[in-house]
Amino acid sequence: MDTKFFLGIGLAIVLVFAGAAVYSTFAKLPETPRAAVDRDTLYQVSTIDALMLAVFDGVQPVGEIRKHGDFGIGTFDALDGEMIVVDGVVYQAKADGHIYTASDTQTSPLATVTFFDRDLAVSTDIPMNFSVFSSMSDRMLPSGNIVYAVRIHGTFPSVTVRAIPAQQKPYPTLGEAAENQSVYTYSGSTGTVVGIYTPVFFKGLNVAGYHIHYISDDRKTGGHILDLTIPANTTVEYDITPAFTMVLPTSGAFTGADFSQDLSGELAKVEQ
């Protein structure tokens, strides 16, 4: 893969949300040395709208992505499965229902990673599915206008995941590709929910709200979460991530894509 595709002139956007009062116990995000700030950066390759518009060619190697985080989600070249990054290892949940350890030479068209350091933990008081969990963010989060990495480990009564098989050129849109997704439901699975929460103003850049993937402890099952049951008394861990860096492709299909359209409706259908 020609690295000029995404790093030729390197486009980086850094947004820093530090300084606002967010919660009684997190009144102000403290100033920190540069090394610590780097751990509090959400690093993203390309945009969700690019993926919606069939920009599926991998543009950054897994080995480079791992330099920017030990925790996160994404996908792979040609939309070949779901990426789950946990404890510094990059896994690929493929449409065949199996999990593979990704090599550093594999590439991604979309990935979002950070270094996970728990800042906040909340315990669920009732069992809930993904819809209820998402709707309770106002109670769980200090503010809906901050980026968080979210991690949940537990035994889940039900987890429904999907993975999309590798696509062939000319690529279909993400919505069309998702029509052929493989869906698996697991009962009593013990594992980790790995995800990101982004505010509504990230629309077009990422999935506004929660975007979560799953991987079992035995590293045999996982994928993009369509639904799950979270038991009562489950700990939900959050990493407040006040900085955001985005690397955009500088050639290829991305440069000719029409990003003037509102794709949020189509994205909502794909995420369900």
N, C-alpha and C positions, 0 to 999 in steps of 0.2 A: 504494500500500500504506500502510495506516494505521500509522505508526511506533509508536503506542501498543501495538500487538500485541506488540512485543518490548522496547520501551524505556519504556513508560508509567511503570512504577515501577522499572524496571531492576533485575534480580536478578543480582548478580555473586558468584561464588564464587572466592576466591583461595586456592590451596594453594601453600605454599612448602616445597620439599623440601631447601633448602640446609642445609649444616652437617654432613652425615653423611660419614664416610670411605667413598670409593667405589672407589679404585684406587690403586696405588702412585704413579702419575703425576698423579692427581687426588685427593689425600688429603683436601682440603677445598675446597669451592666458596668462593672469596673473596668478601668483602663488596664490593659495587660501588655506584657512584653510581646514583641513580634512573633516569637515562637509559639506562644499560647494562642494568639490571634489566628495563626494558620490552622490550628486544631479546631477553631470555631468558624471555619469557612465551609460553606456548601459549594462544592465544585461541580459544575455541570458542563457536559458536552452536548452542544446543539440544543434544540427546543422540542417540546412536545408537538407543536404545530407542524414542524418539519416532518416528524414521524407520521403525523396524520396525512401529510401530503406525499407520502411514499418516498421520502428521503431515507432509504434503508441501508445505503452503503456504509460500512464501518469506516470511521474517520480517525479514531484514536485507539492505539493498542491497549490491551488490558494492563500490560506492564506499566504504562504511563499513568493510567487511571489509578492504579494502586498506590502511586506516589502521593496522591492527593486525598486518600481516605482509606479507612479500614472497615467502612460500613456504608451500605447504600444499595441502590437498585439501578436497573437499566435493561438494555437488550443487546443483541449481538448482530453482526453483519448479516444482512438479508432478513432481519427480523427472526433469526433462528433461536427462538426460545427466550426465556426470562433470565435476567441477571440478578443474582443475590450476592451481596458482598457482606460477609460477617466474619468478625475476628481476623480481618486482613486477607481472607481467602475469597476468591471470586468463583462462584458456582454458576453453572448453566443448567436451568431447568428446561428440558426440551419437550417437544410435543409427544414424544414416545413415553412420557411419564417418568423418565429417569433423570437423575442429577449427575452432572459431570463437573469435574474441576477444570475451569477454563485455563488455557495456557496464556502466557504473557504476550504471545504474538497474535492472538485473536483480537478482532477489532469490534468497536461499538459505534453505532450511529447516535445513541442517546444513553447517557449515564449520569447519575447524580450520587456523589459520595461525600463523606466527611469523616473525621476522626471522632468516634463516639465517646463522649465523656458525660456521664449522667449529671444533669443539673437539677432535675425535678422528677419526683416519682408520685404517682397517684394510684390508689387502689380502687378497683371497680366494686361498687356496692351491690350490684345485681347482675345476673347473667344478661348478656346483650349480643345482638348480631352486629354486623358491620354498620348497617344503617343507623342503629341506635347509638353505637359508639361514635360515629361521625357527628351525629346531631348533638352529642353531649360535650363537644369541644369547648363550648363557652364555659362549662363548669370545670373542665379538666385543665385548660390552658390559661396561663397568666394573661395572654393577649392573643387575639386572632390575627394580629398584624406582624407577627414574628415567624421566622422559619425555625422549624424543629426537626431533628431526627427523632424517630420514635422506635422503641424496641419493646417487644412483649415476649416474654418466655413463659411457657406453660403447657399444660395438657388441654387441648381444645376438643370439646365434644364433636365438633364438625368443622372442617375446613374445606372450602371449595376453591380450587385454583384452576388456572388456565395457562396454556402455553401455545404459541402460534408456530406452525412449522416454517422452515426457511422458504422464502419467496423467490420466485424466478422473475427475471426481467423480461418484458417491461413490468415493473412493479405495480401491483394494485394499490389502492389507498389502504390505510390502516383499517378502516371500517370494513372494506371488502376482504382483507386478509383475515380479519377476526371471524368472519363467517365460517372459516375452516379451522378454528381453534380446537384444541383438545381440552376437555374439561374433566377434572378428577375431583371426587369428594372423598375425604378421609375422615374416619371416625376415631376419636380417642388418640389423636396424634400429638406427640410431644415434640415441640420445636420452638422456633423463634420467628416472630413477625418482625420484619425489617422494612422500615418505610420512612417517608418524608412527609411533613406537613408544610404546605406553603400557603401564604395568604391569597386572598381573592385577586390582588393586583398582580399576581404571577400568571394570570390567565394568558394562555398562548405560549408562555415559557415552560411551564410545568403544569401538572394536574393540581388545580387549586383545591385545597383541603388535603385529605389523606390520600397518599398513593403508597400501597403496601404490598409486599411480597412475603412469601413464607418458605421456610426450609425446615425439615424435620431434623431432630438431633442425630438420627442415624445417617443423615445426608442421602436419603434414598428418595424422598418425595418433596415436592415444592412447586412454586410457580407464582404467578400474579394472582392475588386474592380477589375472588369475586364475592365471597361471603365467608363468614366464620362465626362460630359461637364462642364468646369469651366468658369464662365462668366468673361468678362473683369472687371477690377477694383476689383477683389477679392484679399483679403490679404492672403498671404501664410506665416505662421510663422515657424521659424526654431529655434531649440535649439541645439547649437553646443555641442557635447558630446565627449570630448576628451579621456575618459577612457572606457575600455571595460572589462567586467568580464564574463567569461563563466563557467557554471557548467555542467559537463558531467556525464552521467550514468556510473556506475562502474560494472554493471552486466546486465544480460538480453540480448536481441537481439542486443543491441548496440555493445557489446563487440565482437560479431562475424561477424559484418557487414564488407563488403569489400569496403573501402573508396578509393581504388586506382583508381577507374574509374572516368572519367570526366562525370558528370551528368548534365552539364550546358545546353546542348541541350534539354534534357528531361524536365528540370526545366522550360525552356523558354516556352515550349508547355503548361505546367501546369498553368503557370502564365497568359497566354493569355485568 
